[in-house]
């Protein structure tokens, strides 16, 4: 079948919209807390619609909505019996929409919360079983590649990589930099280099940090690894005081994560600036994670030089009755005061 992922990356950058779970929660289809994507089975039309919105806005990849759709998570809410149906339906929906425009389909693995350095033998067995079945379903659905994301341990990321490669699929492995180093003590650049040396097709960072606080880490990774680098921050204004969006606080001191992050949301223009900065750094797997909206994706695509289907509705403020042409403004103000002007 060939490696469509590398074929595209070797020619040009790819734009990848993620953040399905956050966006579907905002729309009222996923429960915050467990964040399990039951919406896939209960409201597939909502997933299909979001896929199409991200596709129209410029995403080159449709990611199957299986983040936190693994056995451990479903077991925790008493719905382990829905596991296979949820994964297969997610992959079907992703392929259905991707085929409308030739986008690639990515299977999706997330951290499991089961990896335990204090009990490695038992936890490795549990994690491997979780990844193995999800990768198997992705392979059966002819996914073009598999993303393993928000990894905190190099050890857990390695298990994901091994299972993806065992299935003969390309692998994108991304770490979530909630802390300065991985949970098992590696710098993030070292972690990415280890995964690359073991066969990952793309390595990098997703989630956790916004553009301002993720960029220094991406710069180190870009210098350390030879191949393709992934950069998918959250669209929130993290800073040196609160480098991870888990740490953002509201004026009353309460934690903004995960359902009160709105005051910290980046504008579309700020995310467009990030996309250009990442490309100029030599990164060509560029995207956006939790908090992403289609307007962010469209602005990023346009800043990178693309005209996408949703560009038809990009802002044209010259036509606005107040902020448009100066003469038009004067006319509108006069009409407000004196009524219609007779020529």
ROTILO-93667 format. One line per field, with one value per residue (C-alpha): residue number from 1; chain; x, y, z. Coordinates in Angstrom, 2 decimals. Layout:
<nodes>
i: [NUM | ...]
ch: [A | ...]
east: [X | ...]
north: [Y | ...]
up: [Z | ...]
</nodes>
This chain:
<nodes>
i: [1 | 2 | 3 | 4 | 5 | 6 | 7 | 8 | 9 | 10 | 11 | 12 | 13 | 14 | 15 | 16 | 17 | 18 | 19 | 20 | 21 | 22 | 23 | 24 | 25 | 26 | 27 | 28 | 29 | 30 | 31 | 32 | 33 | 34 | 35 | 36 | 37 | 38 | 39 | 40 | 41 | 42 | 43 | 44 | 45 | 46 | 47 | 48 | 49 | 50 | 51 | 52 | 53 | 54 | 55 | 56 | 57 | 58 | 59 | 60 | 61 | 62 | 63 | 64 | 65 | 66 | 67 | 68 | 69 | 70 | 71 | 72 | 73 | 74 | 75 | 76 | 77 | 78 | 79 | 80 | 81 | 82 | 83 | 84 | 85 | 86 | 87 | 88 | 89 | 90 | 91 | 92 | 93 | 94 | 95 | 96 | 97 | 98 | 99 | 100 | 101 | 102 | 103 | 104 | 105 | 106 | 107 | 108 | 109 | 110 | 111 | 112 | 113 | 114 | 115 | 116 | 117 | 118 | 119 | 120 | 121 | 122 | 123 | 124 | 125 | 126 | 127 | 128 | 129 | 130 | 131 | 132 | 133 | 134 | 135 | 136 | 137 | 138 | 139 | 140 | 141 | 142 | 143 | 144 | 145 | 146 | 147 | 148 | 149 | 150 | 151 | 152 | 153 | 154 | 155 | 156 | 157 | 158 | 159 | 160 | 161 | 162 | 163 | 164 | 165 | 166 | 167 | 168 | 169 | 170 | 171 | 172 | 173 | 174 | 175 | 176 | 177 | 178 | 179 | 180 | 181 | 182 | 183 | 184 | 185 | 186 | 187 | 188 | 189 | 190 | 191 | 192 | 193 | 194 | 195 | 196 | 197 | 198 | 199 | 200 | 201 | 202 | 203 | 204 | 205 | 206 | 207 | 208 | 209 | 210 | 211 | 212 | 213 | 214 | 215 | 216 | 217 | 218 | 219 | 220 | 221 | 222 | 223 | 224 | 225 | 226 | 227 | 228 | 229 | 230 | 231 | 232 | 233 | 234 | 235 | 236 | 237 | 238 | 239 | 240 | 241 | 242 | 243 | 244 | 245 | 246 | 247 | 248 | 249 | 250 | 251 | 252 | 253 | 254 | 255 | 256 | 257 | 258 | 259 | 260 | 261 | 262 | 263 | 264 | 265 | 266 | 267 | 268 | 269 | 270 | 271 | 272 | 273 | 274 | 275 | 276 | 277 | 278 | 279 | 280 | 281 | 282 | 283 | 284 | 285 | 286 | 287 | 288 | 289 | 290 | 291 | 292 | 293 | 294 | 295 | 296 | 297 | 298 | 299 | 300 | 301 | 302 | 303 | 304 | 305 | 306 | 307 | 308 | 309 | 310 | 311 | 312 | 313 | 314 | 315 | 316 | 317 | 318 | 319 | 320 | 321 | 322 | 323 | 324 | 325 | 326 | 327 | 328 | 329 | 330 | 331 | 332 | 333 | 334 | 335 | 336 | 337 | 338 | 339 | 340 | 341 | 342 | 343]
ch: [A | A | A | A | A | A | A | A | A | A | A | A | A | A | A | A | A | A | A | A | A | A | A | A | A | A | A | A | A | A | A | A | A | A | A | A | A | A | A | A | A | A | A | A | A | A | A | A | A | A | A | A | A | A | A | A | A | A | A | A | A | A | A | A | A | A | A | A | A | A | A | A | A | A | A | A | A | A | A | A | A | A | A | A | A | A | A | A | A | A | A | A | A | A | A | A | A | A | A | A | A | A | A | A | A | A | A | A | A | A | A | A | A | A | A | A | A | A | A | A | A | A | A | A | A | A | A | A | A | A | A | A | A | A | A | A | A | A | A | A | A | A | A | A | A | A | A | A | A | A | A | A | A | A | A | A | A | A | A | A | A | A | A | A | A | A | A | A | A | A | A | A | A | A | A | A | A | A | A | A | A | A | A | A | A | A | A | A | A | A | A | A | A | A | A | A | A | A | A | A | A | A | A | A | A | A | A | A | A | A | A | A | A | A | A | A | A | A | A | A | A | A | A | A | A | A | A | A | A | A | A | A | A | A | A | A | A | A | A | A | A | A | A | A | A | A | A | A | A | A | A | A | A | A | A | A | A | A | A | A | A | A | A | A | A | A | A | A | A | A | A | A | A | A | A | A | A | A | A | A | A | A | A | A | A | A | A | A | A | A | A | A | A | A | A | A | A | A | A | A | A | A | A | A | A | A | A | A | A | A | A | A | A | A | A | A | A | A | A | A | A | A | A | A | A | A | A | A | A | A | A | A | A | A | A | A | A | A | A | A | A | A | A]
east: [0.00 | 3.00 | 3.62 | 1.23 | 2.17 | 5.84 | 5.03 | 3.09 | 5.53 | 8.49 | 6.75 | 5.15 | 3.86 | 0.72 | -1.88 | -3.55 | -6.62 | -7.05 | -8.97 | -12.14 | -12.85 | -12.77 | -14.82 | -17.47 | -17.69 | -18.29 | -21.07 | -22.77 | -21.92 | -19.19 | -19.08 | -16.17 | -14.30 | -14.19 | -14.02 | -14.91 | -16.08 | -19.42 | -20.70 | -19.36 | -22.15 | -24.82 | -24.56 | -22.41 | -23.77 | -22.04 | -18.69 | -19.22 | -20.08 | -16.96 | -14.80 | -16.23 | -15.69 | -12.03 | -11.66 | -13.18 | -10.94 | -7.80 | -6.93 | -5.00 | -5.89 | -9.11 | -8.31 | -10.56 | -12.34 | -10.85 | -8.90 | -9.77 | -11.72 | -9.63 | -10.54 | -9.38 | -11.37 | -14.57 | -14.21 | -13.98 | -17.46 | -18.94 | -19.15 | -16.36 | -18.87 | -19.02 | -15.28 | -15.06 | -18.17 | -16.91 | -13.50 | -14.85 | -17.52 | -14.94 | -12.73 | -15.67 | -16.78 | -13.25 | -12.82 | -16.22 | -15.37 | -11.70 | -12.62 | -14.69 | -11.49 | -8.55 | -7.48 | -5.58 | -7.15 | -5.30 | -6.06 | -5.65 | -4.10 | -3.87 | -1.98 | -3.71 | -3.07 | -2.16 | 1.62 | 3.29 | 7.10 | 6.65 | 4.98 | 6.41 | 5.72 | 2.02 | 1.45 | 3.35 | 1.15 | -2.01 | -0.89 | 0.23 | -3.14 | -4.95 | -2.83 | -2.80 | -6.55 | -6.95 | -4.15 | -5.68 | -8.98 | -7.16 | -5.29 | -8.48 | -10.08 | -7.12 | -6.04 | -3.18 | -1.22 | -1.69 | -1.10 | -0.06 | -0.40 | -0.21 | 2.43 | 4.23 | 6.46 | 8.98 | 8.25 | 4.55 | 5.28 | 7.63 | 4.90 | 2.56 | 5.26 | 5.98 | 2.32 | 1.83 | 4.89 | 3.92 | 0.73 | 2.74 | 1.46 | 3.33 | 3.56 | 3.28 | 4.33 | 3.81 | 4.54 | 2.55 | 4.96 | 3.03 | 6.38 | 9.89 | 10.95 | 9.27 | 7.87 | 10.78 | 13.42 | 14.30 | 14.38 | 11.66 | 14.28 | 15.90 | 12.50 | 11.74 | 15.17 | 14.66 | 11.33 | 12.78 | 15.72 | 13.24 | 11.26 | 8.73 | 7.97 | 7.11 | 7.92 | 7.10 | 4.75 | 1.02 | -1.28 | -0.28 | 1.31 | 0.31 | 2.52 | 4.52 | 5.72 | 5.95 | 8.18 | 11.45 | 10.93 | 10.12 | 13.30 | 15.35 | 13.56 | 14.06 | 17.80 | 17.95 | 16.03 | 16.72 | 13.23 | 9.81 | 8.69 | 5.12 | 3.94 | 0.37 | -0.02 | -3.24 | -4.62 | -4.34 | -2.16 | 0.24 | 3.24 | 6.33 | 4.24 | 1.74 | 3.56 | 0.91 | -2.79 | -3.49 | -2.01 | -4.02 | -6.05 | -9.10 | -9.10 | -10.69 | -7.84 | -9.87 | -8.38 | -9.52 | -8.85 | -10.77 | -14.09 | -13.29 | -10.39 | -12.31 | -10.57 | -7.21 | -8.14 | -5.85 | -7.33 | -7.21 | -4.55 | -2.26 | -2.53 | -1.80 | 1.39 | 2.36 | 1.86 | 4.19 | 6.78 | 6.72 | 7.13 | 10.01 | 11.65 | 11.66 | 8.59 | 6.16 | 3.60 | 1.77 | -1.47 | -3.55 | -4.87 | -7.46 | -9.44 | -9.12 | -11.96 | -12.38 | -11.66 | -8.20 | -7.51 | -8.63 | -6.48 | -3.48 | -4.02 | -4.35 | -1.26 | 0.65 | -0.45 | -3.46 | -6.90 | -9.29 | -13.03 | -13.87 | -11.81 | -14.90 | -16.22 | -13.04 | -13.49 | -13.89 | -14.15 | -14.28 | -17.91 | -18.77 | -21.18 | -19.07 | -15.52 | -15.55 | -14.71 | -14.47 | -17.01 | -19.38 | -18.98 | -19.81 | -22.89 | -24.10 | -23.62 | -25.52 | -28.35 | -28.58 | -28.99 | -31.07 | -32.64 | -32.04 | -29.99 | -31.58 | -29.08]
north: [0.00 | 2.30 | 4.96 | 7.73 | 9.72 | 10.01 | 10.48 | 13.63 | 14.90 | 14.45 | 16.77 | 19.39 | 20.19 | 18.57 | 20.34 | 18.16 | 19.15 | 17.36 | 18.30 | 16.36 | 15.48 | 19.08 | 20.41 | 17.70 | 18.35 | 22.04 | 21.06 | 18.93 | 15.44 | 14.29 | 14.37 | 16.30 | 14.27 | 10.81 | 12.33 | 8.96 | 9.38 | 7.58 | 10.18 | 7.93 | 5.44 | 7.72 | 10.69 | 9.68 | 12.60 | 15.00 | 13.30 | 13.23 | 16.95 | 17.90 | 15.79 | 17.70 | 21.08 | 20.33 | 18.92 | 22.03 | 24.20 | 22.56 | 19.46 | 16.91 | 14.16 | 12.86 | 11.35 | 8.53 | 9.64 | 6.96 | 9.13 | 7.67 | 5.04 | 2.21 | -0.72 | 0.78 | 3.99 | 2.25 | -0.20 | 2.71 | 3.89 | 0.39 | 0.26 | -2.09 | -4.05 | -1.09 | -1.02 | -2.81 | -1.16 | 2.28 | 1.79 | 0.30 | 2.96 | 5.73 | 4.38 | 4.00 | 7.61 | 8.90 | 7.00 | 8.06 | 11.76 | 11.51 | 9.87 | 12.92 | 14.83 | 12.45 | 13.18 | 10.53 | 8.54 | 8.12 | 5.60 | 7.11 | 5.81 | 7.81 | 7.37 | 4.67 | 5.77 | 2.10 | 2.34 | 1.97 | 2.06 | 0.60 | -2.51 | -2.78 | -6.40 | -6.22 | -2.74 | -3.41 | -6.45 | -4.40 | -1.48 | -3.73 | -5.49 | -2.13 | -0.88 | -4.19 | -4.40 | -0.75 | -1.05 | -4.25 | -2.48 | 0.42 | -1.97 | -3.83 | -0.49 | 0.35 | 3.40 | 5.19 | 5.55 | 5.54 | 8.39 | 7.57 | 10.84 | 12.63 | 10.17 | 10.95 | 7.89 | 6.82 | 3.26 | 3.51 | 5.28 | 2.46 | -0.13 | 1.87 | 2.14 | -1.59 | -2.47 | 0.00 | -1.26 | -4.90 | -4.16 | -2.72 | 0.83 | 4.16 | 5.71 | 9.27 | 9.42 | 12.63 | 13.44 | 15.84 | 18.15 | 18.77 | 18.72 | 19.76 | 16.12 | 12.79 | 10.86 | 8.44 | 11.14 | 11.92 | 15.36 | 15.61 | 15.87 | 12.67 | 10.98 | 11.87 | 10.72 | 7.33 | 6.86 | 7.95 | 5.57 | 2.77 | 3.39 | 6.15 | 7.98 | 11.27 | 12.35 | 15.48 | 17.17 | 17.55 | 19.02 | 20.29 | 23.56 | 26.50 | 27.95 | 30.25 | 27.52 | 24.62 | 26.37 | 26.12 | 22.36 | 22.00 | 23.85 | 21.36 | 18.42 | 19.80 | 20.01 | 16.51 | 14.37 | 13.84 | 13.12 | 14.70 | 16.58 | 17.07 | 20.24 | 20.32 | 22.72 | 23.62 | 27.05 | 28.54 | 31.33 | 29.42 | 31.35 | 30.91 | 31.09 | 28.52 | 26.62 | 23.88 | 24.52 | 22.34 | 25.18 | 28.10 | 29.84 | 32.08 | 35.45 | 33.75 | 31.22 | 28.28 | 25.94 | 26.79 | 23.29 | 21.69 | 23.51 | 27.16 | 27.78 | 30.22 | 33.41 | 31.96 | 30.92 | 32.10 | 33.93 | 32.42 | 34.95 | 33.91 | 30.26 | 31.26 | 32.95 | 29.75 | 27.69 | 29.94 | 29.97 | 26.17 | 25.83 | 28.30 | 26.20 | 23.21 | 21.47 | 20.11 | 18.10 | 21.10 | 21.04 | 22.01 | 19.99 | 20.34 | 23.55 | 23.68 | 25.16 | 25.06 | 28.82 | 28.17 | 25.48 | 27.65 | 30.58 | 28.28 | 26.82 | 30.27 | 31.58 | 28.64 | 29.66 | 27.46 | 28.32 | 25.79 | 25.23 | 27.24 | 30.16 | 31.15 | 32.48 | 34.02 | 37.50 | 40.42 | 43.36 | 45.92 | 44.88 | 45.44 | 48.37 | 49.86 | 48.63 | 48.78 | 51.52 | 54.98 | 56.57 | 53.70 | 54.28 | 57.97 | 57.16 | 54.62 | 57.05 | 59.79 | 57.40 | 56.44 | 60.13 | 61.46 | 58.48 | 57.30 | 59.71 | 60.86 | 61.03]
up: [0.00 | 0.48 | 3.06 | 2.05 | 5.13 | 4.19 | 0.51 | 1.40 | 4.00 | 1.68 | -0.81 | 1.43 | 4.90 | 6.27 | 8.38 | 11.00 | 13.01 | 16.31 | 19.45 | 18.60 | 22.21 | 23.48 | 20.59 | 20.86 | 24.61 | 23.91 | 21.53 | 24.18 | 22.92 | 25.33 | 29.13 | 30.59 | 33.18 | 31.62 | 28.11 | 26.55 | 22.92 | 23.24 | 20.76 | 17.99 | 18.65 | 20.08 | 17.70 | 14.72 | 12.72 | 15.14 | 14.57 | 10.82 | 10.84 | 12.79 | 10.49 | 7.52 | 9.17 | 9.83 | 6.32 | 4.70 | 6.85 | 5.51 | 7.52 | 5.45 | 7.93 | 9.43 | 12.81 | 13.99 | 17.15 | 19.39 | 21.81 | 25.24 | 23.34 | 24.75 | 26.97 | 30.26 | 29.79 | 28.74 | 31.60 | 34.04 | 33.02 | 32.81 | 29.02 | 28.05 | 25.94 | 23.50 | 22.84 | 19.50 | 18.08 | 19.07 | 17.48 | 14.26 | 13.89 | 14.48 | 11.72 | 9.36 | 9.91 | 9.40 | 6.13 | 4.85 | 5.21 | 4.22 | 0.93 | 0.00 | -0.69 | -0.60 | 2.98 | 4.91 | 7.74 | 11.03 | 13.71 | 17.15 | 20.36 | 23.57 | 26.80 | 28.84 | 32.46 | 32.99 | 32.49 | 35.89 | 36.26 | 39.74 | 38.34 | 34.85 | 34.03 | 34.81 | 33.37 | 30.13 | 29.54 | 30.13 | 27.96 | 25.12 | 25.08 | 24.89 | 22.00 | 20.14 | 19.71 | 18.72 | 16.15 | 14.83 | 14.17 | 12.52 | 10.23 | 9.32 | 8.39 | 6.12 | 8.11 | 6.37 | 9.61 | 13.38 | 15.81 | 19.38 | 21.28 | 24.62 | 25.76 | 29.01 | 29.32 | 26.70 | 27.80 | 26.99 | 23.69 | 22.73 | 23.27 | 21.02 | 18.36 | 18.48 | 18.03 | 15.17 | 13.34 | 13.95 | 12.03 | 9.14 | 9.57 | 9.65 | 13.11 | 14.40 | 18.06 | 20.02 | 23.63 | 25.80 | 27.66 | 30.85 | 32.65 | 31.53 | 31.02 | 30.35 | 33.30 | 32.97 | 33.04 | 29.42 | 27.90 | 25.28 | 22.55 | 23.82 | 23.99 | 20.38 | 19.23 | 20.90 | 19.12 | 15.79 | 16.18 | 16.76 | 13.59 | 14.22 | 10.98 | 12.71 | 16.28 | 18.21 | 20.63 | 21.04 | 23.65 | 27.09 | 26.07 | 23.94 | 21.20 | 23.47 | 25.84 | 23.40 | 20.84 | 22.79 | 23.14 | 19.46 | 18.57 | 20.60 | 19.00 | 15.51 | 16.16 | 17.66 | 15.16 | 11.46 | 10.13 | 10.26 | 13.38 | 14.61 | 16.35 | 17.67 | 20.62 | 22.36 | 21.34 | 24.81 | 26.19 | 28.38 | 29.72 | 31.88 | 35.04 | 33.72 | 30.96 | 30.73 | 30.30 | 33.34 | 35.39 | 34.02 | 36.71 | 36.66 | 38.53 | 41.56 | 41.66 | 40.42 | 37.85 | 34.31 | 32.98 | 31.38 | 31.04 | 31.84 | 29.49 | 27.30 | 28.59 | 27.55 | 24.01 | 21.24 | 18.27 | 14.80 | 13.87 | 16.71 | 15.70 | 12.10 | 13.33 | 15.13 | 11.97 | 9.99 | 12.76 | 12.94 | 9.19 | 9.20 | 11.90 | 9.55 | 10.96 | 8.39 | 10.37 | 11.77 | 13.69 | 16.67 | 19.60 | 22.39 | 22.01 | 18.23 | 16.22 | 12.43 | 12.33 | 13.78 | 11.19 | 8.28 | 9.40 | 9.77 | 6.30 | 4.72 | 6.53 | 5.06 | 1.57 | 0.94 | -0.33 | 1.22 | 0.71 | 3.83 | 2.48 | 0.54 | 3.85 | 5.20 | 6.71 | 4.31 | 6.64 | 3.83 | 3.49 | 7.14 | 7.68 | 10.47 | 9.86 | 6.09 | 3.60 | 5.20 | 2.88 | 3.53 | 7.26 | 6.94 | 4.91 | 7.48 | 10.36 | 8.48 | 7.66 | 11.32 | 12.22 | 9.34 | 7.63 | 4.01 | 1.94 | -1.31 | -4.18]
</nodes>
